[in-house]
């Protein structure tokens, strides 16, 4: 099959771009699941789309490693926006696009029958893919005694049927390119949507929106509507750019639409190498402050295979497919449950667990820390990252930090940041408490602060540490 630069879907290309950009230094041998032809086609597409940003380097074994590289201070626009502008289309689709907009360019309102007739009379007889010659015997004989045949020319409308044209009209109404209203005899009348926005006045706002907002690709599309008075390149420069979220734009847009419509979603995601499909009620999009990753907070509905239901989070870059289902009658109830539970959920990811706040009890966590006056930065970090916890001064440079959460295990990475200041740590979840002190013991043994523990010896790390 000949190589084509356009694509029908971005799913495979999204995976390749993540491999080349996030992980980097990939060669053909690293893509074992794909054939050499598939790899070559995808690589060629990326080379063409990201011309100037794809780099290559040979490793010690002589293999050519490829990766995406750019200086964020020098590029003016997010280069990954280009992947949303290369969708393939059929000849019929693109022809109908220009026919419909040309017919309605005068601003007049027309019904679908009028538009169909105009397309066939004014365009297809000149540009139809094929002519069909029809012969009909009319019963008369010519001078040679042969039947007289009447010939007529018809046009092949197979791609331009009335149903197909009406479907395209309704699609453009949904996209906002056209508007529809009922005319006489309840006929649907179509006309072009008015364009009254002066993009020149919004230039700086569009530049900023397209580079920093979650659905910045929308701003990129608007910026392509350039005029002579509106230069192509913006005047903004960014020290840090986080462009990989661009690859999730379609996922995010569909989730936001489902939230607006209060509908359930069928989600197919690949988490830790395993595919899972679940029915959820989408409620909120959250962003991890540490990694910048985006998550969907949703209420997982019970199904026939698994009776567990509750709050579940999905990393957007793990989601492979989305399907919007019917409206959820209890949407407001699930939304209230999640909003009430979120202050007691420490991490955005929730560790991939499903938490039902109606059944799971809160775990009380208490830290006692010693923070001297010279460690003002430690105190500021504690106040800034407390996640709704309570800080109380106990006197003599000692502070207590308390919080109630559904899973205290999610707090351990954060608590370790204050290892040198912790005097005591207690949790209602004794397994988490024991894991913390075991980590302390292992660290102290590693640095030979305490002797190696004998096999079978009970952990006394907390006592020794204190």
C-alpha beads as a LAMMPS data file, in Angstrom:
LAMMPS data file: protein, C-alpha beads

466 atoms
465 bonds

1 atom types
1 bond types

-500.0 500.0 xlo xhi
-500.0 500.0 ylo yhi
-500.0 500.0 zlo zhi

Masses

1 110.0

Atoms # bond

1 1 1 0.000 0.000 0.000
2 1 1 1.357 3.398 -0.995
3 1 1 2.489 5.744 1.743
4 1 1 0.028 8.544 2.602
5 1 1 0.743 11.520 4.810
6 1 1 -2.858 11.996 5.935
7 1 1 -4.425 9.694 8.531
8 1 1 -7.924 8.597 9.525
9 1 1 -7.309 8.475 13.287
10 1 1 -4.501 9.650 15.552
11 1 1 -4.413 6.605 17.852
12 1 1 -1.303 4.903 16.455
13 1 1 0.413 8.204 15.706
14 1 1 -0.257 9.353 19.264
15 1 1 1.620 6.315 20.611
16 1 1 4.574 6.894 18.280
17 1 1 4.840 10.576 19.211
18 1 1 4.835 9.731 22.907
19 1 1 7.577 7.170 22.363
20 1 1 9.771 9.539 20.387
21 1 1 9.189 12.571 22.630
22 1 1 8.600 11.332 26.181
23 1 1 10.890 8.305 26.165
24 1 1 13.051 9.247 23.201
25 1 1 16.009 7.541 21.588
26 1 1 13.927 4.879 19.859
27 1 1 14.889 2.715 16.926
28 1 1 12.928 0.259 14.786
29 1 1 13.805 -2.708 17.012
30 1 1 11.969 -1.004 19.912
31 1 1 8.648 -1.321 18.041
32 1 1 8.388 -5.099 18.001
33 1 1 4.599 -5.188 17.578
34 1 1 4.677 -3.312 14.252
35 1 1 6.040 -4.428 10.911
36 1 1 8.958 -2.621 9.317
37 1 1 6.607 -1.060 6.738
38 1 1 4.302 0.294 9.437
39 1 1 7.245 1.720 11.324
40 1 1 8.669 3.351 8.179
41 1 1 5.307 4.922 7.280
42 1 1 4.736 6.332 10.755
43 1 1 8.303 7.627 10.946
44 1 1 7.990 9.337 7.559
45 1 1 4.787 11.036 8.633
46 1 1 6.385 12.357 11.810
47 1 1 9.443 13.523 9.869
48 1 1 7.208 15.494 7.503
49 1 1 4.945 16.973 10.169
50 1 1 7.729 17.856 12.579
51 1 1 10.359 18.832 10.052
52 1 1 13.223 20.449 11.943
53 1 1 12.293 18.905 15.306
54 1 1 13.112 15.235 14.622
55 1 1 16.709 14.361 15.483
56 1 1 18.714 11.155 15.115
57 1 1 21.852 9.797 16.725
58 1 1 23.721 6.505 16.546
59 1 1 24.225 4.584 19.775
60 1 1 27.317 2.578 20.730
61 1 1 25.987 -0.390 18.732
62 1 1 25.616 1.666 15.582
63 1 1 21.788 1.707 15.656
64 1 1 20.059 4.913 14.598
65 1 1 18.050 6.311 17.494
66 1 1 15.378 8.917 16.807
67 1 1 13.846 11.504 19.114
68 1 1 12.019 14.851 19.116
69 1 1 14.040 17.833 20.280
70 1 1 13.423 21.589 20.305
71 1 1 14.284 24.737 22.241
72 1 1 11.077 25.966 23.910
73 1 1 12.373 29.533 23.924
74 1 1 12.783 29.614 20.153
75 1 1 9.621 27.975 18.812
76 1 1 6.642 30.277 18.345
77 1 1 3.840 27.709 18.138
78 1 1 3.232 24.236 19.514
79 1 1 4.388 21.913 16.688
80 1 1 2.147 19.045 17.847
81 1 1 -0.966 21.017 16.881
82 1 1 -0.228 19.890 13.329
83 1 1 -1.399 16.316 13.931
84 1 1 -5.006 17.541 14.249
85 1 1 -4.849 19.158 10.799
86 1 1 -3.953 16.207 8.608
87 1 1 -7.090 14.070 8.698
88 1 1 -7.775 12.174 5.496
89 1 1 -11.031 12.633 3.589
90 1 1 -12.760 11.200 0.530
91 1 1 -13.146 13.009 -2.781
92 1 1 -16.892 13.199 -2.259
93 1 1 -16.492 14.702 1.210
94 1 1 -14.207 17.542 0.109
95 1 1 -16.278 18.283 -3.014
96 1 1 -19.476 18.517 -0.963
97 1 1 -17.722 20.832 1.488
98 1 1 -17.006 23.439 -1.182
99 1 1 -20.303 22.943 -3.039
100 1 1 -22.416 23.541 0.073
101 1 1 -20.477 26.576 1.298
102 1 1 -20.424 28.099 -2.197
103 1 1 -24.196 27.733 -2.601
104 1 1 -24.910 29.298 0.804
105 1 1 -22.233 32.002 0.549
106 1 1 -24.821 34.639 -0.435
107 1 1 -26.474 34.374 3.001
108 1 1 -29.864 33.228 1.677
109 1 1 -31.800 30.457 3.380
110 1 1 -32.413 27.250 1.425
111 1 1 -34.012 23.914 2.193
112 1 1 -32.195 20.647 1.584
113 1 1 -34.066 19.878 -1.670
114 1 1 -33.025 23.207 -3.161
115 1 1 -29.399 22.590 -2.151
116 1 1 -29.453 19.078 -3.642
117 1 1 -30.859 20.393 -6.945
118 1 1 -28.301 23.201 -7.049
119 1 1 -25.414 20.778 -6.498
120 1 1 -26.589 18.498 -9.306
121 1 1 -27.436 21.236 -11.795
122 1 1 -24.607 23.694 -11.199
123 1 1 -21.696 21.422 -10.261
124 1 1 -22.091 17.715 -10.857
125 1 1 -22.861 17.975 -14.559
126 1 1 -19.436 19.558 -14.972
127 1 1 -17.491 17.685 -12.306
128 1 1 -19.330 14.377 -11.923
129 1 1 -16.979 11.389 -11.628
130 1 1 -18.654 9.528 -14.500
131 1 1 -21.356 9.832 -17.122
132 1 1 -23.925 7.111 -17.689
133 1 1 -25.254 6.775 -21.251
134 1 1 -28.744 5.317 -21.332
135 1 1 -30.300 3.923 -24.529
136 1 1 -34.037 3.501 -25.103
137 1 1 -35.780 2.043 -28.154
138 1 1 -38.720 4.253 -29.116
139 1 1 -40.422 1.773 -31.510
140 1 1 -39.616 3.498 -34.801
141 1 1 -37.366 2.181 -37.581
142 1 1 -34.701 4.154 -39.375
143 1 1 -33.928 4.097 -43.137
144 1 1 -32.010 0.826 -42.768
145 1 1 -34.889 -0.817 -40.963
146 1 1 -33.182 -0.799 -37.563
147 1 1 -34.971 0.335 -34.405
148 1 1 -34.444 3.979 -33.523
149 1 1 -32.568 4.323 -30.252
150 1 1 -32.913 7.419 -28.072
151 1 1 -29.750 8.181 -26.070
152 1 1 -29.659 10.196 -22.851
153 1 1 -26.820 11.110 -20.550
154 1 1 -27.184 10.787 -16.799
155 1 1 -24.677 11.393 -14.020
156 1 1 -23.450 9.049 -11.352
157 1 1 -24.684 10.489 -8.030
158 1 1 -23.646 7.529 -5.884
159 1 1 -21.596 9.704 -3.538
160 1 1 -23.971 12.639 -3.789
161 1 1 -27.264 11.079 -2.783
162 1 1 -29.902 13.215 -1.113
163 1 1 -29.408 11.333 2.168
164 1 1 -25.646 11.921 2.083
165 1 1 -26.038 15.637 1.362
166 1 1 -28.610 16.070 4.136
167 1 1 -26.312 14.201 6.524
168 1 1 -23.483 16.596 5.662
169 1 1 -25.758 19.619 6.186
170 1 1 -26.784 18.423 9.649
171 1 1 -23.143 17.681 10.493
172 1 1 -22.185 21.258 9.593
173 1 1 -25.029 22.564 11.760
174 1 1 -23.642 20.570 14.677
175 1 1 -20.146 21.953 13.999
176 1 1 -21.480 25.507 13.861
177 1 1 -20.571 26.160 10.222
178 1 1 -24.265 26.362 9.297
179 1 1 -27.446 27.275 11.096
180 1 1 -30.859 25.697 10.700
181 1 1 -34.357 26.997 11.367
182 1 1 -37.875 25.897 10.473
183 1 1 -39.470 27.724 7.565
184 1 1 -42.894 27.459 5.969
185 1 1 -44.530 24.031 6.121
186 1 1 -41.959 23.108 8.797
187 1 1 -39.178 22.782 6.238
188 1 1 -35.636 22.934 7.604
189 1 1 -33.871 25.975 6.138
190 1 1 -30.063 26.140 6.104
191 1 1 -27.828 29.198 5.944
192 1 1 -24.238 30.133 6.773
193 1 1 -23.443 31.153 10.338
194 1 1 -22.531 34.856 10.542
195 1 1 -18.874 35.593 11.269
196 1 1 -18.809 38.831 13.250
197 1 1 -15.652 38.272 15.309
198 1 1 -12.624 40.399 14.494
199 1 1 -9.763 38.000 15.261
200 1 1 -7.246 40.815 14.956
201 1 1 -8.469 42.253 18.271
202 1 1 -8.077 38.847 19.931
203 1 1 -4.617 38.067 18.541
204 1 1 -2.670 38.191 21.817
205 1 1 -5.376 36.270 23.680
206 1 1 -5.411 33.544 20.999
207 1 1 -1.610 33.305 21.057
208 1 1 -1.629 32.774 24.809
209 1 1 -4.634 30.432 24.793
210 1 1 -3.206 28.183 22.062
211 1 1 0.026 27.611 24.008
212 1 1 -1.075 27.256 27.637
213 1 1 -4.700 26.117 27.831
214 1 1 -5.915 22.538 27.877
215 1 1 -7.649 22.743 24.488
216 1 1 -5.162 25.144 22.950
217 1 1 -5.492 23.435 19.574
218 1 1 -8.768 25.357 19.144
219 1 1 -6.816 28.602 19.354
220 1 1 -4.348 27.203 16.827
221 1 1 -7.163 26.600 14.328
222 1 1 -8.442 30.159 14.794
223 1 1 -4.961 31.590 14.332
224 1 1 -4.776 29.973 10.903
225 1 1 -7.445 32.360 9.697
226 1 1 -4.746 34.941 9.016
227 1 1 -5.076 38.243 7.207
228 1 1 -2.492 40.708 5.934
229 1 1 -3.068 42.830 9.043
230 1 1 -2.648 39.800 11.320
231 1 1 0.901 38.420 11.130
232 1 1 1.442 34.675 11.325
233 1 1 3.963 34.494 14.205
234 1 1 3.157 35.677 17.705
235 1 1 5.376 37.730 19.969
236 1 1 5.161 35.460 23.020
237 1 1 8.025 33.353 24.299
238 1 1 7.908 30.636 26.962
239 1 1 10.718 29.353 29.113
240 1 1 8.941 26.026 29.703
241 1 1 6.454 24.361 27.396
242 1 1 4.377 21.275 28.165
243 1 1 3.219 20.281 24.709
244 1 1 2.426 16.582 25.164
245 1 1 -1.070 17.318 26.491
246 1 1 -1.923 18.315 22.910
247 1 1 -2.142 14.615 22.038
248 1 1 -5.070 14.210 24.461
249 1 1 -7.148 17.079 23.037
250 1 1 -9.832 14.850 21.514
251 1 1 -10.101 12.785 24.711
252 1 1 -10.466 15.910 26.846
253 1 1 -13.025 17.496 24.503
254 1 1 -15.224 14.372 24.532
255 1 1 -15.033 14.132 28.329
256 1 1 -16.026 17.783 28.699
257 1 1 -18.960 17.208 26.345
258 1 1 -20.125 14.220 28.409
259 1 1 -19.850 16.270 31.613
260 1 1 -21.899 19.067 30.031
261 1 1 -24.552 16.601 28.841
262 1 1 -24.451 14.669 32.166
263 1 1 -23.995 11.384 30.306
264 1 1 -22.186 8.174 31.164
265 1 1 -19.018 7.160 29.335
266 1 1 -17.627 3.833 28.193
267 1 1 -13.867 4.109 28.699
268 1 1 -11.186 1.811 27.347
269 1 1 -7.808 2.462 28.954
270 1 1 -4.420 0.796 29.063
271 1 1 -3.036 0.938 32.585
272 1 1 0.298 -0.696 33.393
273 1 1 0.113 -2.761 30.220
274 1 1 -3.414 -4.092 30.812
275 1 1 -6.532 -3.043 28.892
276 1 1 -9.657 -2.326 30.905
277 1 1 -13.124 -1.197 29.849
278 1 1 -15.423 0.470 32.367
279 1 1 -18.688 2.396 32.475
280 1 1 -18.321 5.622 34.457
281 1 1 -20.049 8.903 35.213
282 1 1 -17.523 11.696 34.436
283 1 1 -17.490 14.490 37.004
284 1 1 -14.261 16.471 37.028
285 1 1 -10.836 16.925 35.415
286 1 1 -7.941 17.252 37.895
287 1 1 -4.286 18.109 37.319
288 1 1 -1.470 16.698 39.448
289 1 1 0.613 19.539 40.880
290 1 1 3.754 17.396 41.006
291 1 1 3.758 15.885 37.515
292 1 1 1.253 18.030 35.594
293 1 1 -0.579 14.895 34.453
294 1 1 -4.316 15.216 33.901
295 1 1 -6.878 12.835 35.383
296 1 1 -10.590 12.208 35.007
297 1 1 -12.379 11.880 38.342
298 1 1 -15.443 9.738 37.728
299 1 1 -17.934 7.518 39.490
300 1 1 -17.447 3.925 38.413
301 1 1 -20.705 2.045 37.926
302 1 1 -20.990 -1.605 38.913
303 1 1 -21.240 -4.131 36.088
304 1 1 -21.917 -7.818 35.797
305 1 1 -18.272 -8.831 36.291
306 1 1 -17.333 -6.611 39.197
307 1 1 -19.680 -5.270 41.834
308 1 1 -17.317 -2.551 43.056
309 1 1 -18.425 1.004 42.430
310 1 1 -17.154 4.315 43.663
311 1 1 -14.728 7.112 42.825
312 1 1 -12.198 6.162 40.161
313 1 1 -9.553 8.229 38.396
314 1 1 -8.111 7.710 34.900
315 1 1 -4.977 9.253 33.470
316 1 1 -5.958 10.948 30.245
317 1 1 -2.869 9.736 28.398
318 1 1 -3.847 6.134 29.277
319 1 1 -7.332 6.429 27.746
320 1 1 -7.529 4.856 24.288
321 1 1 -11.246 5.011 23.433
322 1 1 -14.320 6.887 24.628
323 1 1 -17.979 6.325 23.844
324 1 1 -20.698 8.610 25.166
325 1 1 -23.730 6.674 26.348
326 1 1 -27.141 7.661 27.709
327 1 1 -27.876 10.409 30.214
328 1 1 -27.328 9.544 33.863
329 1 1 -30.449 10.102 35.970
330 1 1 -28.414 10.174 39.218
331 1 1 -25.662 12.457 37.905
332 1 1 -26.169 15.131 40.585
333 1 1 -25.997 12.491 43.332
334 1 1 -22.659 11.125 42.095
335 1 1 -21.333 14.642 41.632
336 1 1 -22.188 15.504 45.230
337 1 1 -20.506 12.327 46.503
338 1 1 -17.285 13.076 44.613
339 1 1 -17.172 16.761 45.531
340 1 1 -17.654 15.859 49.209
341 1 1 -14.954 13.163 49.073
342 1 1 -12.247 15.029 47.118
343 1 1 -10.955 17.040 50.145
344 1 1 -10.164 13.681 51.799
345 1 1 -8.363 12.189 48.783
346 1 1 -4.673 13.025 48.975
347 1 1 -3.438 12.172 45.477
348 1 1 -5.125 12.937 42.192
349 1 1 -4.458 9.444 40.853
350 1 1 -5.896 7.698 43.940
351 1 1 -3.369 4.936 43.278
352 1 1 -5.626 3.420 40.634
353 1 1 -8.085 2.321 43.320
354 1 1 -11.864 2.561 43.435
355 1 1 -13.079 4.327 46.587
356 1 1 -16.692 4.295 47.730
357 1 1 -17.007 7.046 50.383
358 1 1 -20.307 5.552 51.566
359 1 1 -18.500 2.407 52.756
360 1 1 -14.846 3.298 53.366
361 1 1 -13.942 4.998 56.655
362 1 1 -11.531 7.887 56.887
363 1 1 -8.020 7.217 58.211
364 1 1 -6.644 9.710 60.709
365 1 1 -3.009 10.721 60.198
366 1 1 -0.905 12.704 62.670
367 1 1 2.644 14.002 62.276
368 1 1 4.742 15.697 64.944
369 1 1 7.569 17.733 63.416
370 1 1 10.423 19.742 64.827
371 1 1 11.048 22.814 62.645
372 1 1 13.619 25.359 63.823
373 1 1 13.534 29.050 62.983
374 1 1 16.354 28.497 60.483
375 1 1 14.103 26.091 58.526
376 1 1 11.497 28.596 57.417
377 1 1 11.384 26.978 53.960
378 1 1 10.306 23.676 55.524
379 1 1 7.479 25.383 57.358
380 1 1 6.374 27.161 54.188
381 1 1 6.353 23.849 52.300
382 1 1 4.214 22.276 55.017
383 1 1 1.712 25.139 54.885
384 1 1 1.649 25.223 51.107
385 1 1 1.189 21.461 50.620
386 1 1 -1.078 20.571 53.518
387 1 1 -4.049 19.617 51.261
388 1 1 -6.644 20.792 53.760
389 1 1 -4.832 19.371 56.787
390 1 1 -4.527 21.203 60.104
391 1 1 -1.228 22.627 61.390
392 1 1 -0.931 23.484 65.078
393 1 1 2.027 25.005 66.932
394 1 1 2.867 22.985 70.058
395 1 1 5.640 25.213 71.383
396 1 1 9.420 24.730 71.484
397 1 1 9.618 24.655 67.663
398 1 1 7.310 21.629 67.474
399 1 1 4.306 21.410 65.142
400 1 1 1.521 18.894 64.684
401 1 1 -0.048 18.121 61.327
402 1 1 -3.340 16.189 61.231
403 1 1 -5.588 15.148 58.396
404 1 1 -8.331 12.602 57.626
405 1 1 -7.997 10.774 54.297
406 1 1 -9.401 7.669 52.644
407 1 1 -5.973 6.202 51.875
408 1 1 -3.059 7.303 54.022
409 1 1 -0.689 5.231 51.879
410 1 1 -0.866 7.935 49.198
411 1 1 0.735 10.358 51.670
412 1 1 3.966 8.390 52.207
413 1 1 5.991 9.959 49.339
414 1 1 5.062 13.431 50.609
415 1 1 5.744 12.563 54.260
416 1 1 9.246 11.360 53.363
417 1 1 10.096 14.915 52.316
418 1 1 10.112 15.809 56.028
419 1 1 12.156 12.813 57.232
420 1 1 14.696 14.989 59.035
421 1 1 11.971 16.867 60.922
422 1 1 9.591 14.053 61.913
423 1 1 9.448 13.168 65.592
424 1 1 6.476 10.807 65.362
425 1 1 4.055 9.455 62.801
426 1 1 0.736 7.748 63.530
427 1 1 -2.034 6.450 61.292
428 1 1 -5.240 4.520 61.880
429 1 1 -3.999 2.227 59.135
430 1 1 -1.335 0.296 61.033
431 1 1 -0.027 -1.354 57.855
432 1 1 0.888 2.078 56.474
433 1 1 2.435 3.101 59.766
434 1 1 4.527 -0.065 59.845
435 1 1 5.628 0.444 56.231
436 1 1 6.826 3.956 57.055
437 1 1 8.954 2.813 59.988
438 1 1 10.305 -0.120 57.960
439 1 1 11.457 2.387 55.350
440 1 1 13.213 4.355 58.084
441 1 1 14.880 1.205 59.367
442 1 1 16.073 0.216 55.887
443 1 1 17.515 3.683 55.284
444 1 1 19.327 3.778 58.630
445 1 1 20.761 0.316 58.061
446 1 1 21.899 1.325 54.585
447 1 1 23.900 4.201 56.058
448 1 1 25.012 2.010 59.003
449 1 1 23.341 4.241 61.580
450 1 1 21.945 1.107 63.194
451 1 1 23.112 -2.518 62.805
452 1 1 21.513 -4.868 60.288
453 1 1 18.385 -6.537 61.666
454 1 1 18.640 -10.255 62.243
455 1 1 16.217 -12.570 60.462
456 1 1 12.974 -12.873 62.413
457 1 1 13.748 -9.864 64.602
458 1 1 10.774 -7.561 65.196
459 1 1 10.996 -4.020 63.904
460 1 1 11.853 -1.479 66.554
461 1 1 12.656 1.331 64.213
462 1 1 10.324 3.891 65.752
463 1 1 11.884 3.513 69.180
464 1 1 15.436 3.599 67.810
465 1 1 14.637 6.556 65.537
466 1 1 13.169 8.569 68.379

Bonds

1 1 1 2
2 1 2 3
3 1 3 4
4 1 4 5
5 1 5 6
6 1 6 7
7 1 7 8
8 1 8 9
9 1 9 10
10 1 10 11
11 1 11 12
12 1 12 13
13 1 13 14
14 1 14 15
15 1 15 16
16 1 16 17
17 1 17 18
18 1 18 19
19 1 19 20
20 1 20 21
21 1 21 22
22 1 22 23
23 1 23 24
24 1 24 25
25 1 25 26
26 1 26 27
27 1 27 28
28 1 28 29
29 1 29 30
30 1 30 31
31 1 31 32
32 1 32 33
33 1 33 34
34 1 34 35
35 1 35 36
36 1 36 37
37 1 37 38
38 1 38 39
39 1 39 40
40 1 40 41
41 1 41 42
42 1 42 43
43 1 43 44
44 1 44 45
45 1 45 46
46 1 46 47
47 1 47 48
48 1 48 49
49 1 49 50
50 1 50 51
51 1 51 52
52 1 52 53
53 1 53 54
54 1 54 55
55 1 55 56
56 1 56 57
57 1 57 58
58 1 58 59
59 1 59 60
60 1 60 61
61 1 61 62
62 1 62 63
63 1 63 64
64 1 64 65
65 1 65 66
66 1 66 67
67 1 67 68
68 1 68 69
69 1 69 70
70 1 70 71
71 1 71 72
72 1 72 73
73 1 73 74
74 1 74 75
75 1 75 76
76 1 76 77
77 1 77 78
78 1 78 79
79 1 79 80
80 1 80 81
81 1 81 82
82 1 82 83
83 1 83 84
84 1 84 85
85 1 85 86
86 1 86 87
87 1 87 88
88 1 88 89
89 1 89 90
90 1 90 91
91 1 91 92
92 1 92 93
93 1 93 94
94 1 94 95
95 1 95 96
96 1 96 97
97 1 97 98
98 1 98 99
99 1 99 100
100 1 100 101
101 1 101 102
102 1 102 103
103 1 103 104
104 1 104 105
105 1 105 106
106 1 106 107
107 1 107 108
108 1 108 109
109 1 109 110
110 1 110 111
111 1 111 112
112 1 112 113
113 1 113 114
114 1 114 115
115 1 115 116
116 1 116 117
117 1 117 118
118 1 118 119
119 1 119 120
120 1 120 121
121 1 121 122
122 1 122 123
123 1 123 124
124 1 124 125
125 1 125 126
126 1 126 127
127 1 127 128
128 1 128 129
129 1 129 130
130 1 130 131
131 1 131 132
132 1 132 133
133 1 133 134
134 1 134 135
135 1 135 136
136 1 136 137
137 1 137 138
138 1 138 139
139 1 139 140
140 1 140 141
141 1 141 142
142 1 142 143
143 1 143 144
144 1 144 145
145 1 145 146
146 1 146 147
147 1 147 148
148 1 148 149
149 1 149 150
150 1 150 151
151 1 151 152
152 1 152 153
153 1 153 154
154 1 154 155
155 1 155 156
156 1 156 157
157 1 157 158
158 1 158 159
159 1 159 160
160 1 160 161
161 1 161 162
162 1 162 163
163 1 163 164
164 1 164 165
165 1 165 166
166 1 166 167
167 1 167 168
168 1 168 169
169 1 169 170
170 1 170 171
171 1 171 172
172 1 172 173
173 1 173 174
174 1 174 175
175 1 175 176
176 1 176 177
177 1 177 178
178 1 178 179
179 1 179 180
180 1 180 181
181 1 181 182
182 1 182 183
183 1 183 184
184 1 184 185
185 1 185 186
186 1 186 187
187 1 187 188
188 1 188 189
189 1 189 190
190 1 190 191
191 1 191 192
192 1 192 193
193 1 193 194
194 1 194 195
195 1 195 196
196 1 196 197
197 1 197 198
198 1 198 199
199 1 199 200
200 1 200 201
201 1 201 202
202 1 202 203
203 1 203 204
204 1 204 205
205 1 205 206
206 1 206 207
207 1 207 208
208 1 208 209
209 1 209 210
210 1 210 211
211 1 211 212
212 1 212 213
213 1 213 214
214 1 214 215
215 1 215 216
216 1 216 217
217 1 217 218
218 1 218 219
219 1 219 220
220 1 220 221
221 1 221 222
222 1 222 223
223 1 223 224
224 1 224 225
225 1 225 226
226 1 226 227
227 1 227 228
228 1 228 229
229 1 229 230
230 1 230 231
231 1 231 232
232 1 232 233
233 1 233 234
234 1 234 235
235 1 235 236
236 1 236 237
237 1 237 238
238 1 238 239
239 1 239 240
240 1 240 241
241 1 241 242
242 1 242 243
243 1 243 244
244 1 244 245
245 1 245 246
246 1 246 247
247 1 247 248
248 1 248 249
249 1 249 250
250 1 250 251
251 1 251 252
252 1 252 253
253 1 253 254
254 1 254 255
255 1 255 256
256 1 256 257
257 1 257 258
258 1 258 259
259 1 259 260
260 1 260 261
261 1 261 262
262 1 262 263
263 1 263 264
264 1 264 265
265 1 265 266
266 1 266 267
267 1 267 268
268 1 268 269
269 1 269 270
270 1 270 271
271 1 271 272
272 1 272 273
273 1 273 274
274 1 274 275
275 1 275 276
276 1 276 277
277 1 277 278
278 1 278 279
279 1 279 280
280 1 280 281
281 1 281 282
282 1 282 283
283 1 283 284
284 1 284 285
285 1 285 286
286 1 286 287
287 1 287 288
288 1 288 289
289 1 289 290
290 1 290 291
291 1 291 292
292 1 292 293
293 1 293 294
294 1 294 295
295 1 295 296
296 1 296 297
297 1 297 298
298 1 298 299
299 1 299 300
300 1 300 301
301 1 301 302
302 1 302 303
303 1 303 304
304 1 304 305
305 1 305 306
306 1 306 307
307 1 307 308
308 1 308 309
309 1 309 310
310 1 310 311
311 1 311 312
312 1 312 313
313 1 313 314
314 1 314 315
315 1 315 316
316 1 316 317
317 1 317 318
318 1 318 319
319 1 319 320
320 1 320 321
321 1 321 322
322 1 322 323
323 1 323 324
324 1 324 325
325 1 325 326
326 1 326 327
327 1 327 328
328 1 328 329
329 1 329 330
330 1 330 331
331 1 331 332
332 1 332 333
333 1 333 334
334 1 334 335
335 1 335 336
336 1 336 337
337 1 337 338
338 1 338 339
339 1 339 340
340 1 340 341
341 1 341 342
342 1 342 343
343 1 343 344
344 1 344 345
345 1 345 346
346 1 346 347
347 1 347 348
348 1 348 349
349 1 349 350
350 1 350 351
351 1 351 352
352 1 352 353
353 1 353 354
354 1 354 355
355 1 355 356
356 1 356 357
357 1 357 358
358 1 358 359
359 1 359 360
360 1 360 361
361 1 361 362
362 1 362 363
363 1 363 364
364 1 364 365
365 1 365 366
366 1 366 367
367 1 367 368
368 1 368 369
369 1 369 370
370 1 370 371
371 1 371 372
372 1 372 373
373 1 373 374
374 1 374 375
375 1 375 376
376 1 376 377
377 1 377 378
378 1 378 379
379 1 379 380
380 1 380 381
381 1 381 382
382 1 382 383
383 1 383 384
384 1 384 385
385 1 385 386
386 1 386 387
387 1 387 388
388 1 388 389
389 1 389 390
390 1 390 391
391 1 391 392
392 1 392 393
393 1 393 394
394 1 394 395
395 1 395 396
396 1 396 397
397 1 397 398
398 1 398 399
399 1 399 400
400 1 400 401
401 1 401 402
402 1 402 403
403 1 403 404
404 1 404 405
405 1 405 406
406 1 406 407
407 1 407 408
408 1 408 409
409 1 409 410
410 1 410 411
411 1 411 412
412 1 412 413
413 1 413 414
414 1 414 415
415 1 415 416
416 1 416 417
417 1 417 418
418 1 418 419
419 1 419 420
420 1 420 421
421 1 421 422
422 1 422 423
423 1 423 424
424 1 424 425
425 1 425 426
426 1 426 427
427 1 427 428
428 1 428 429
429 1 429 430
430 1 430 431
431 1 431 432
432 1 432 433
433 1 433 434
434 1 434 435
435 1 435 436
436 1 436 437
437 1 437 438
438 1 438 439
439 1 439 440
440 1 440 441
441 1 441 442
442 1 442 443
443 1 443 444
444 1 444 445
445 1 445 446
446 1 446 447
447 1 447 448
448 1 448 449
449 1 449 450
450 1 450 451
451 1 451 452
452 1 452 453
453 1 453 454
454 1 454 455
455 1 455 456
456 1 456 457
457 1 457 458
458 1 458 459
459 1 459 460
460 1 460 461
461 1 461 462
462 1 462 463
463 1 463 464
464 1 464 465
465 1 465 466
